[in-house]
Amino acid sequence: MNIIITITVTALVVLYAGLFKAKKALLPLTLVGLLTSLAFVVTAWNTDQVYYGMMQMDNFALAFTGLTVLGTLFIFLLTQNYFAANSENIAEYFTLILFALAGIVIMVSYKNMSMLFIGLEIMSVSLYILAGIRKTNFASNEASLKYFLMGAFSTGFLLFGIALIYGATGSFDLDVINQYLVGNYKAVSPLFYPGLVLLLIGMCFKIGAAPFHFWVPDVYEGSPTLIMAFMSTVVKVAGFAAFLRLFAGTFAPLHDFWLPPLMGIVCLTLFIGNVTALFQKSFKRMLAYSSVSHAGYLLFSLVTLTASSSNNVLVYVAAYTFASIIAFAVLILVKQKTGDDHFNSFNGLAKRNPLTALVLAVAMLSLAGIPLTAGFIGKYLMFVNVMTNYHVYLVAFAILNALVGFYYYFRVIVAMYFKEGNDTDLQTPVQYQFVLIVSVLITVFLGVYPSVILNLI
């Protein structure tokens, strides 16, 4: 609870600092608040506290909270030189991201489905505004409208599903619902099954899994790059943590019922995400479809439920988060210099800025799943998890899709190292250097020593 209070208070303090035109104080105040939240995560470890039967701060919630807070901290560091000198809404950017983070913490720690809805809406409303915060940009306006309409539509599925499950069990509490399923395994109310399916659809909307992904590319492309970085990493991590807590825990007794539709969603997500990313000419749009494909790999953790599923997901999302943050950081730098996010904008980057090119190459290798990177370990754990039940065809299908992913990830590396670009120097601000170097060190370290967080939860 201290974590949510700290983030919320920080958001309000930053908002008032913006009101009094204290622009230089915004980032320091934000970083202090986030570092304090991280300190609370560390001190609360192994305590497993339940607050009023509504939220549960166990190691699962703390691990994902720590990752989302750290990811948000890195994204705030990318604000150096990001805003125009005459920009008046910097405090609003900071405040809305912090409020979204507060909703995210609720999402990863809910014990009652009403809190899932509250956390989801706090996060979503903030993101609707952030997607369209560039009021004079038509693409940003379109992204905000599409995100709002699709978000409201998916929330309807989610709420209807929650209502049906409440009608069947008489409770929103996850433990009570789980006990109902265990005690009435052969006589589950007919209301429960459609409620579960509606919840599955609603959660797939939120994580951008196919065929409920159609809002992702347009919303991500139209949003400011900094906001896209936040949505593609921190928000996706939170959505999947909420998904995992609900289906791997509460609904586990009905695994045989929801596994077939999940398998279909996994296959569609992998195929559509990877194949569509293959034909993109924009690096930003490619990352959007790439995030769809990674949602498919993450769903592998629900195909076979094991005691290590949560740890496997934590490794994968950590690998994905830090590699994606690197990609977005370099995209921001390149776009500021060239005004374009086409793959050609990266031509010759290795000559103009060797460090940035090397870091981005490592990030692309990690996202592709090349050995000695965290991305390889993440994919390996997901595949091994599925192989315990001999889903050989599913793993083979996933590996073929991963090979497709090699092409569009290596396309960036080829552009940086083997194509001629202009001789314009690309400067990397200090805060960007810190984010890039720390992120790449984490990516390589987890690829070599995944055991550091593999047994964390």
Long-range contacts (C-beta under 8 A, 24 or more apart in sequence): 1-49, 1-51, 1-55, 1-57, 2-40, 2-44, 3-37, 3-40, 3-41, 3-44, 3-57, 3-65, 3-69, 3-105, 4-102, 4-105, 4-106, 6-33, 6-36, 6-37, 6-40, 7-33, 7-34, 7-37, 7-69, 7-98, 7-101, 7-102, 7-105, 8-98, 8-99, 8-102, 9-33, 10-34, 10-36, 10-37, 10-98, 11-94, 11-95, 11-98, 11-99, 11-102, 12-95, 14-91, 14-94, 14-95, 14-98, 15-91, 15-92, 15-95, 17-91, 18-90, 18-91, 18-92, 18-94, 18-95, 19-91, 23-90, 23-91, 26-90, 26-91, 26-94, 27-76, 27-79, 27-94, 30-76, 30-94, 30-98, 31-73, 31-76, 31-77, 33-98, 34-69, 34-72, 34-73, 34-76, 35-73, 37-65, 37-69, 38-66, 38-69, 38-70, 38-73, 41-65, 41-66, 41-69, 42-66, 50-111, 53-111, 53-112, 53-173, 54-110, 54-111, 54-112, 54-114, 54-115, 55-106, 55-109, 55-110, 55-111, 55-112, 55-115, 56-109, 56-110, 56-111, 57-109, 58-109, 59-456, 59-457, 60-108, 60-241, 60-245, 60-310, 60-457, 61-108, 61-109, 61-241, 63-310, 63-314, 63-453, 63-456, 63-457, 64-108, 64-237, 64-238, 64-241, 64-314, 64-317, 65-105, 65-108, 65-109, 67-237, 67-314, 67-317, 67-318, 67-321, 68-101, 68-104, 68-105, 68-108, 68-234, 68-237, 68-238, 69-101, 69-105, 71-233, 71-234, 71-237, 71-321, 71-322, 71-325, 72-97, 72-98, 72-101, 72-230, 72-234, 74-322, 74-325, 74-435, 74-438, 74-439, 75-226, 75-229, 75-230, 75-233, 75-234, 75-325, 77-431, 77-432, 77-434, 77-435, 78-226, 78-229, 78-325, 78-328, 78-329, 78-332, 78-431, 78-432, 78-435, 79-226, 79-431, 80-429, 80-430, 80-431, 80-432, 81-336, 81-429, 82-226, 82-332, 89-133, 92-133, 93-130, 93-133, 93-226, 96-126, 96-127, 96-129, 96-130, 96-133, 97-126, 97-130, 97-227, 97-230, 99-126, 100-126, 100-127, 100-130, 100-230, 100-235, 101-234, 104-234, 104-235, 104-238, 107-238, 107-239, 107-241, 107-242, 108-238, 108-241, 108-242, 108-245, 110-174, 110-242, 110-245, 111-173, 111-174, 111-175, 112-172, 112-173, 112-174, 113-162, 113-165, 113-166, 113-172, 113-173, 113-174, 114-162, 114-172, 116-162, 116-242, 116-246, 117-155, 117-158, 117-159, 117-162, 119-242, 120-155, 120-158, 120-206, 120-242, 121-155, 123-235, 123-238, 124-151, 124-155, 127-151, 127-227, 127-231, 127-235, 130-223, 130-224, 130-227, 130-230, 131-219, 131-222, 131-223, 131-227, 131-231, 133-224, 133-227, 134-224, 137-222, 139-221, 139-222, 140-222, 140-223, 140-224, 141-222, 142-218, 142-222, 143-218, 143-219, 143-220, 143-221, 143-222, 143-223, 144-222, 144-223, 146-215, 146-218, 146-219, 146-222, 147-215, 147-219, 150-205, 150-214, 150-215, 150-219, 151-205, 153-205, 154-201, 154-202, 154-205, 154-206, 154-212, 155-202, 157-198, 157-199, 157-201, 157-202, 157-205, 158-198, 158-199, 158-202, 158-203, 159-202, 160-195, 160-198, 161-194, 161-195, 161-196, 161-197, 161-198, 161-199, 161-200, 161-201, 161-202, 162-195, 162-199, 163-195, 164-191, 164-192, 164-194, 164-195, 164-198, 165-191, 165-192, 165-195, 165-196, 165-199, 167-191, 167-195, 168-192, 168-195, 174-245, 174-246, 174-249, 174-250, 175-250, 177-250, 178-249, 178-250, 178-251, 178-252, 178-253, 181-250, 181-251, 181-253, 181-254, 182-253, 185-253, 188-254, 192-254, 193-257, 196-251, 196-254, 196-257, 196-258, 197-258, 197-261, 199-246, 200-247, 200-258, 200-261, 200-262, 203-239, 203-242, 203-243, 203-246, 203-247, 204-265, 206-239, 206-242, 206-243, 207-236, 207-239, 207-240, 207-243, 207-295, 207-298, 208-236, 208-291, 208-292, 208-295, 209-265, 209-269, 209-292, 209-295, 209-296, 209-299, 210-265, 210-268, 210-269, 210-271, 210-272, 210-273, 210-292, 210-296, 211-265, 211-268, 211-272, 213-269, 213-272, 213-273, 213-292, 213-295, 216-288, 216-289, 216-291, 216-292, 217-276, 217-285, 217-288, 217-289, 220-284, 220-285, 220-287, 220-288, 220-291, 221-282, 221-284, 221-285, 221-288, 225-284, 225-328, 225-331, 225-332, 225-335, 225-341, 226-328, 226-332, 228-284, 228-287, 228-288, 228-328, 229-324, 229-325, 229-328, 229-329, 229-332, 232-287, 232-288, 232-291, 232-324, 232-328, 233-320, 233-321, 233-324, 233-325, 233-328, 234-321, 236-291, 236-294, 236-295, 236-317, 236-320, 237-317, 237-320, 237-321, 240-295, 240-298, 240-313, 240-317, 241-313, 241-317, 243-302, 244-301, 244-302, 244-309, 244-310, 244-313, 247-302, 248-301, 248-302, 248-305, 248-309, 248-310, 252-305, 255-305, 259-303, 262-299, 262-302, 262-303, 263-303, 263-394, 265-296, 265-299, 266-296, 266-299, 266-300, 266-303, 266-394, 267-296, 267-394, 267-397, 268-296, 269-293, 269-295, 269-296, 269-299, 270-296, 270-297, 270-397, 270-398, 270-401, 271-401, 273-401, 274-401, 274-402, 274-404, 274-405, 275-404, 277-405, 277-408, 278-404, 278-407, 278-408, 280-408, 281-342, 281-343, 282-341, 282-342, 282-343, 283-331, 283-341, 283-342, 283-343, 283-345, 283-346, 283-412, 284-331, 284-341, 285-341, 286-343, 286-408, 287-324, 287-327, 287-328, 287-331, 290-367, 290-405, 290-408, 290-409, 291-324, 293-401, 293-405, 294-320, 294-367, 296-398, 296-401, 297-378, 297-379, 297-382, 297-398, 298-382, 300-382, 300-383, 300-385, 300-386, 300-394, 300-398, 301-382, 301-385, 303-385, 303-386, 303-389, 303-391, 303-394, 304-385, 304-386, 304-388, 304-389, 304-391, 306-385, 306-388, 308-381, 308-385, 308-454, 309-385, 310-457, 311-453, 311-454, 311-455, 311-456, 311-457, 312-378, 312-381, 312-382, 312-385, 312-454, 314-453, 314-456, 314-457, 315-374, 315-377, 315-378, 315-381, 315-446, 315-450, 315-453, 315-454, 316-378, 316-379, 316-381, 316-382, 317-378, 318-374, 318-378, 318-442, 318-446, 318-453, 319-366, 319-373, 319-374, 319-375, 319-377, 319-378, 319-443, 319-446, 319-447, 320-367, 320-375, 320-378, 322-363, 322-366, 322-374, 322-439, 322-440, 322-442, 322-443, 323-362, 323-363, 323-364, 323-366, 323-367, 323-373, 323-374, 323-375, 323-439, 323-443, 324-363, 324-367, 325-435, 325-439, 326-359, 326-360, 326-362, 326-363, 326-435, 326-436, 326-439, 326-440, 326-443, 327-360, 327-363, 327-364, 327-367, 329-432, 329-435, 329-436, 329-439, 330-356, 330-359, 330-360, 330-363, 330-436, 333-426, 333-428, 333-432, 334-426, 337-424, 337-426, 343-411, 343-412, 343-415, 344-415, 344-419, 344-421, 346-412, 346-415, 346-416, 346-421, 347-415, 347-416, 347-419, 347-420, 347-421, 347-422, 348-416, 348-419, 348-420, 348-421, 348-422, 348-423, 349-415, 349-416, 349-421, 349-426, 350-416, 350-417, 351-421, 351-423, 352-421, 352-423, 352-424, 352-425, 352-426, 353-425, 353-426, 353-427, 353-428, 355-428, 355-433, 355-436, 356-426, 356-428, 356-436, 357-416, 357-417, 359-436, 359-437, 359-439, 359-440, 360-412, 360-416, 361-412, 361-413, 361-416, 361-417, 362-440, 362-443, 362-444, 363-439, 363-440, 363-443, 364-409, 364-410, 364-412, 364-413, 365-409, 365-413, 366-443, 366-447, 367-405, 367-409, 368-402, 368-405, 368-406, 368-409, 368-410, 369-402, 369-405, 371-447, 372-444, 372-447, 372-448, 373-443, 373-444, 373-447, 374-442, 374-443, 374-444, 374-445, 374-446, 374-447, 374-450, 375-443, 375-447, 376-447, 377-446, 377-447, 377-450, 381-450, 381-454
